[in-house]
Amino acid sequence: MASVKEMDTYAKLWMKEAGTRLRASFKTKLNIEMKTNPNDLVTNMDKGIEKFFAKNRRSFSRTPHFW
């Protein structure tokens, strides 16, 4: 099991990478979808960043209660 310091290090790296990806998306056209009401929107970047975090979290630790 990883230490808290190691988790912190990886989480910070992932946040920086997510920020880089989001800033890069400003140059591209986004697909915007409405969820349950007109005020609840989601973009393809939202979905991509969510998958990015989930993938990294799963690859880091197989222990469900770890995060």
C-alpha beads as a LAMMPS data file, in Angstrom:
LAMMPS data file: protein, C-alpha beads

67 atoms
66 bonds

1 atom types
1 bond types

-500.0 500.0 xlo xhi
-500.0 500.0 ylo yhi
-500.0 500.0 zlo zhi

Masses

1 110.0

Atoms # bond

1 1 1 0.000 0.000 0.000
2 1 1 1.296 3.458 -0.897
3 1 1 2.071 6.131 1.635
4 1 1 0.104 9.349 2.003
5 1 1 3.098 11.264 0.658
6 1 1 3.208 9.066 -2.433
7 1 1 -0.551 9.494 -2.974
8 1 1 -0.137 13.263 -2.646
9 1 1 2.691 13.302 -5.179
10 1 1 0.713 11.346 -7.759
11 1 1 -2.481 13.339 -7.194
12 1 1 -0.590 16.587 -7.824
13 1 1 0.950 15.194 -11.008
14 1 1 -2.478 14.093 -12.234
15 1 1 -3.980 17.512 -11.507
16 1 1 -1.209 19.222 -13.475
17 1 1 -1.754 16.854 -16.395
18 1 1 -5.513 17.429 -16.248
19 1 1 -4.907 21.193 -16.299
20 1 1 -2.654 20.834 -19.329
21 1 1 -5.311 18.818 -21.117
22 1 1 -8.024 21.323 -20.249
23 1 1 -5.966 24.285 -21.454
24 1 1 -5.247 22.437 -24.710
25 1 1 -8.982 21.922 -25.182
26 1 1 -9.504 25.687 -25.381
27 1 1 -8.127 25.500 -28.925
28 1 1 -10.612 22.848 -30.044
29 1 1 -14.345 22.707 -30.510
30 1 1 -16.130 21.101 -27.570
31 1 1 -19.156 18.853 -27.748
32 1 1 -21.624 20.077 -25.148
33 1 1 -24.461 17.878 -23.923
34 1 1 -27.327 18.609 -21.598
35 1 1 -27.789 16.243 -18.686
36 1 1 -31.095 16.248 -16.809
37 1 1 -31.926 19.939 -17.258
38 1 1 -30.743 22.900 -19.394
39 1 1 -28.524 24.208 -16.590
40 1 1 -26.659 20.914 -16.168
41 1 1 -24.115 20.678 -18.997
42 1 1 -21.224 18.327 -19.675
43 1 1 -18.531 18.495 -22.351
44 1 1 -16.448 15.822 -23.999
45 1 1 -13.482 17.250 -22.028
46 1 1 -15.383 16.798 -18.747
47 1 1 -15.894 13.159 -19.610
48 1 1 -12.298 12.731 -20.746
49 1 1 -10.827 14.268 -17.590
50 1 1 -13.092 12.127 -15.423
51 1 1 -11.883 8.992 -17.246
52 1 1 -8.271 10.176 -16.927
53 1 1 -8.566 10.476 -13.131
54 1 1 -10.434 7.172 -12.789
55 1 1 -7.847 5.310 -14.884
56 1 1 -4.919 6.735 -12.933
57 1 1 -6.564 6.078 -9.589
58 1 1 -7.303 2.455 -10.545
59 1 1 -3.789 1.857 -11.840
60 1 1 -2.282 3.303 -8.672
61 1 1 -4.071 1.105 -6.208
62 1 1 -6.407 -1.850 -6.436
63 1 1 -7.620 -1.219 -2.875
64 1 1 -11.143 0.314 -3.115
65 1 1 -11.014 2.215 0.185
66 1 1 -7.588 3.621 -0.623
67 1 1 -9.072 6.817 -2.107

Bonds

1 1 1 2
2 1 2 3
3 1 3 4
4 1 4 5
5 1 5 6
6 1 6 7
7 1 7 8
8 1 8 9
9 1 9 10
10 1 10 11
11 1 11 12
12 1 12 13
13 1 13 14
14 1 14 15
15 1 15 16
16 1 16 17
17 1 17 18
18 1 18 19
19 1 19 20
20 1 20 21
21 1 21 22
22 1 22 23
23 1 23 24
24 1 24 25
25 1 25 26
26 1 26 27
27 1 27 28
28 1 28 29
29 1 29 30
30 1 30 31
31 1 31 32
32 1 32 33
33 1 33 34
34 1 34 35
35 1 35 36
36 1 36 37
37 1 37 38
38 1 38 39
39 1 39 40
40 1 40 41
41 1 41 42
42 1 42 43
43 1 43 44
44 1 44 45
45 1 45 46
46 1 46 47
47 1 47 48
48 1 48 49
49 1 49 50
50 1 50 51
51 1 51 52
52 1 52 53
53 1 53 54
54 1 54 55
55 1 55 56
56 1 56 57
57 1 57 58
58 1 58 59
59 1 59 60
60 1 60 61
61 1 61 62
62 1 62 63
63 1 63 64
64 1 64 65
65 1 65 66
66 1 66 67
